């Protein structure tokens, strides 16, 4: 692996544009909270994998820890959706996500 690759969210929009909807794009890596999920979906990901947080929950508290992590993600995603004025996951693509470093 390279020492300083770009973050997955930073290149996601470019990747989804390059495939022009011919294949679904899934993101795996860099997803640490529900707000990361809404960003990824808004940038064109069809699905988001959250392996590392789930493994942390499993390590700390077993099955209960996994359930708690998934509840936290759901709560954070639902809160972010409300703050963006989005009522369903299908509407997330309409959310405007500003690239890192972009000016207002």
C-alpha positions as CSV (number, residue, x, y, z in Angstrom):
1,X,0.0,0.0,0.0
2,X,1.1,3.5,-0.6
3,X,1.9,5.7,2.3
4,X,-0.4,8.6,1.5
5,X,-3.3,7.5,-0.7
6,X,-6.4,9.8,-0.9
7,X,-9.3,9.0,1.4
8,X,-12.0,6.8,-0.2
9,X,-14.7,9.5,0.2
10,X,-12.4,12.0,-1.5
11,X,-12.3,10.0,-4.7
12,X,-15.7,8.4,-4.6
13,X,-17.5,11.0,-6.8
14,X,-14.8,10.7,-9.5
15,X,-15.1,6.9,-9.5
16,X,-18.9,6.9,-9.7
17,X,-18.7,9.4,-12.6
18,X,-16.2,7.2,-14.4
19,X,-18.4,4.1,-14.4
20,X,-21.5,6.1,-15.6
21,X,-23.9,3.8,-13.7
22,X,-22.7,0.7,-15.6
23,X,-21.7,-1.0,-12.3
24,X,-22.8,-0.4,-8.7
25,X,-20.1,1.2,-6.6
26,X,-19.7,0.0,-3.0
27,X,-17.4,1.8,-0.5
28,X,-15.4,-0.1,2.0
29,X,-13.0,1.9,4.1
30,X,-12.9,5.2,6.0
31,X,-16.5,4.9,7.2
32,X,-16.5,5.6,10.9
33,X,-19.9,7.3,11.6
34,X,-23.4,7.7,10.2
35,X,-22.5,11.1,8.6
36,X,-19.9,9.2,6.5
37,X,-22.6,6.9,5.3
38,X,-24.8,9.8,4.0
39,X,-21.8,11.4,2.3
40,X,-20.9,8.2,0.5
41,X,-24.5,7.6,-0.6
42,X,-24.7,11.3,-1.8
43,X,-21.5,10.9,-3.8
44,X,-22.9,7.9,-5.6
45,X,-22.2,4.8,-3.6
46,X,-24.9,2.1,-3.9
47,X,-23.9,0.6,-0.5
48,X,-21.5,1.2,2.4
49,X,-19.6,-1.4,4.4
50,X,-18.8,-0.7,8.0
51,X,-16.5,-3.5,8.9
52,X,-14.0,-1.9,11.3
53,X,-16.6,-0.3,13.7
54,X,-18.5,-3.6,13.8
55,X,-15.3,-5.4,14.7
56,X,-14.5,-2.9,17.4
57,X,-18.0,-3.4,18.9
58,X,-17.6,-7.2,18.7
59,X,-14.2,-7.0,20.4
60,X,-15.4,-4.8,23.2
61,X,-18.8,-6.3,24.0
62,X,-19.5,-9.2,21.7
63,X,-22.9,-9.4,20.1
64,X,-24.3,-6.6,22.2
65,X,-21.4,-4.4,21.1
66,X,-22.2,-5.1,17.4
67,X,-25.9,-4.2,18.0
68,X,-24.9,-1.0,19.8
69,X,-22.6,0.0,16.9
70,X,-25.3,-0.6,14.3
71,X,-27.8,1.4,16.5
72,X,-25.3,4.3,16.7
73,X,-24.8,4.3,12.9
74,X,-28.6,4.2,12.3
75,X,-29.2,7.1,14.8
76,X,-26.4,9.2,13.2
77,X,-27.6,8.5,9.7
78,X,-31.2,9.4,10.6
79,X,-30.1,12.6,12.3
80,X,-27.9,13.6,9.3
81,X,-30.8,12.9,7.0
82,X,-33.2,15.1,9.0
83,X,-30.6,17.9,9.1
84,X,-30.3,17.6,5.3
85,X,-34.1,17.6,4.8
86,X,-34.1,14.1,3.4
87,X,-36.9,11.7,4.3
88,X,-35.6,8.5,2.8
89,X,-32.4,6.9,1.7
90,X,-33.6,7.1,-1.9
91,X,-33.5,10.9,-1.6
92,X,-29.9,11.1,-0.4
93,X,-28.5,11.5,-3.9
94,X,-30.1,14.9,-3.9
95,X,-28.0,16.0,-0.9
96,X,-25.2,18.4,-1.8
97,X,-21.8,17.4,-0.5
98,X,-19.0,19.9,-0.8
99,X,-15.6,18.4,-1.6
100,X,-13.0,18.8,1.1
101,X,-11.3,22.2,0.8
102,X,-14.0,23.7,-1.5
103,X,-14.9,27.3,-1.0
104,X,-18.4,28.3,0.0
